[in-house]
Amino acid sequence: MPSREQFHSEMEELNQDIIQLANRTKKALSDSLEALFNQDIELAQQIVSDDKLIDKEEARINDKVILLIAKQQPVATDLRRLIIALRVVTDIERMGDNAKNIAKSTLRLGENYHTGLPVELKAMRDTSLIMLETAISAFQNEDITVAHKLAEMDDKVDKLYKQVVTDMLGKTASNSEDIQYVMQIAFSARYIERFADHITNIGESILFLVKGEIVDLND
């Protein structure tokens, strides 16, 4: 197989690895909210444990990118494509960290809290999952029109986050359990908001890849 064809074959394999990793973080976020709302300690512990697999996969993909650069010595768009791959996989790994942190909040709250959780958390999760699906599509197709759609969805997540924090600040915490509840729910909302921010980073990377311009989708 000619070197050029080999490069494109390896790039396609690399992109599939990245998409699979993104889908792992998608499941991690979905499961983390499931664990939080159902007080599922076992599921939360599994999410924390599985994050190590996400970290290992990120390292493996990074090594693959570096090897490709060393072997193929790409230039212009091909080199930019590999640099973007490194950026995207870093954002995906951090998304996994945020899902893990929600699971840790579940573990800190334990099984005995009885206060209802803000429904906005699920709305934040649902919007973030749609965002991730949109980002994956944009990444696969290098589609800047799709990537631009992430900004509006991220604004929705930001508004929901502010609502949760405002509600938490308005609660009267009279004992240590109440204080812990307010803290962990506010933290969990923040982790989802950060998850969404990393998705917009992926969108920005796609825009830079295709247009060679830096665009702030969080603006």
N, C-alpha and C positions, 0 to 999 in steps of 0.2 A: 504493500500500500504506500503510495507517495506520501512524503512528509506532510504536505498540506492537508491531505485527506485524513491522515492520522491525527493531526492537530484538531480538526473539526470533530472527529469522532470522540476524542478525549474531552473536548469542551462540552459536547452533548452529554457525555457520561457525568462530567462534573456538575452540569446544570441539574441533572436528575438527582444527584446526591444532595444538592442544595434544596431542591423542592421536597425531597423526602424528609430532610431535617426540619424544614419549615412546617411540614405536616405533623411532625412530632411535637413541635411547640404548640401547634394548634390544639392537639389532643391534651397537652399538658395544661393549657389555659382552661379548656372546657372542663377537664377533670378537677382542676383546683377549685373552681366555683361550685362544682357538684359536691366536693368534699366539704367546703365551707358551709353551704346551706344545709347539708344533711348531717353535719357533725361527724363525718366519716373519717375517723382517725387513721384507719388502716389505708384508705385511699390516699390520704395526705402524706403518710409515710412513704408510700410507693412513689408518689410524684417526686418527693425529695430524693429518693434513691435513684429514680430514672434520670434525674437531671445530670448525673455523672455520665450517663450514656450520651447525652446531648453534647456535653463538654468533650468527650472523647471523639465524637464524630466531627465536631468543629475542628479539632486538632488534626484529624486525618484529612479533612478537606483542605485545610491550610497547607499541609505537607504536599498534597497532590498539586495544588496551585503552584507552589514554589518549584516543584519538580518540573512542571510544564514550562515555567518560565526559563528554567535552566536548560532544558532539553531543546526547546523550540526557539528560544530567544525572539519572542514575538515583538512586533513594533506596531505603532499607530493603534488602530481600533482593536486589534487582537490583544495587545498589551493592556489597553484600557479595560477590555472585557475581563481579563484575569484579575486586575486590581479591583474592579467592581465586585467580583466574586468574593474576594477577601473581605471587602466591606460588608457585603450582604450577609455573609455567614457569621460575621461578628455580631451584627444586629440580631440575627436569629438566635444565637447563643444567649444574648442578653435577654431576649424575650423569654427564653426558657428559664432564666434566673428569676424573672418576675413571676412566672407561674409557680416556681418553687417557693418563692417568698410568700405567696398567698397560702400555699399549703402549710408553711411554717406558722402563719397567723392562725390557721385552723388548729394546729397542734398547741399553740399557746392558749387559745380559748378553751380547748378541751371539749368534753362531751356534755358539760353541765350548764352551759349558758342557755337561757330561755328567751332572751330578747329577740324579737323578729329582726331579720336582716333587711336592709334597704333593697327594694326591688330594682333600684337603679343599677346596682352591681351587675345584675343579670343583663340589663339593657346594655351596659358598658361592654360586658363580655360578648354579647351577640353582635354588636357593631364591630368590635375588634376582630371577631372571627370572619365576618364578611370582608373587613379590610384586608385580612391576611389572604383570603381567597382571591381578592382583587389584585393584591400585590404579586401573588404567585402567577396569575394570568399575565400581568404586565411584564413580569420577569421572563416568562417562557417566550413571549411573543415580542419582547422589546417594544412594547406598545406605550407610548407616552400619553396618549389620550386616556387610556385606562389608569395609568399612574397618577394623572392629575385628579382623578376622582377621589383619591385617598384624602385630600385636604379637607373636603366637606365632611367626610365621615369622621375624621379626626376631631373636627370642631364639635361634632355631636358628642363624642366621648369626653372631650374637655368640659362641656356644659354639664354633663351628667356627673362628672367628677366634682365639679364645684358645688353642685347640689348636695351630693353626699357629704362633703366636708362641712358645708354650711349646716346641714342637719345634725352632724355629729357635734359641732361646736355649740349648737343650741341645746344639747342634752345636759341635764344636771347629773353629774357623776358624784354620787355620795359615798361610794365605797370603792375598794380596790378592784372588785370584779367589774363594776360599771366603768371604771377608768380603763381597765384592760380592754373591755369591749369597744369603747369609743376609739381607743388607739388602734386596735387591730383592724377595725372596719375602715377607718380612715387610711391606714397603711395599705390595706387590700385595694381600696379604690385607687390609691396612688400607683400601685403596682400595675393595675390594668391600664391606667392612663399612660404609664411609661411603656407598657407593651405596645400600645397603639402608636406611640411616638416612634418607636423603633421600626414599625411598619412604614411610617411616612419617610423614615430615613431610607428604607429600601426603595420607595418611590423616587426619592431624590437621586439615588444612585442610578436608577434606570434612566431618568431624565438626563443625567450627566453622561451616561454611556451613549445615548442616542444623539443628543444635541451638543454635547461638550460644554454645557452651561451648568452653573451652580444655581439651583432653584430651591427656595425654602418653602416646603409644603406646610410647615408649622407656623408660618407667618400669619 
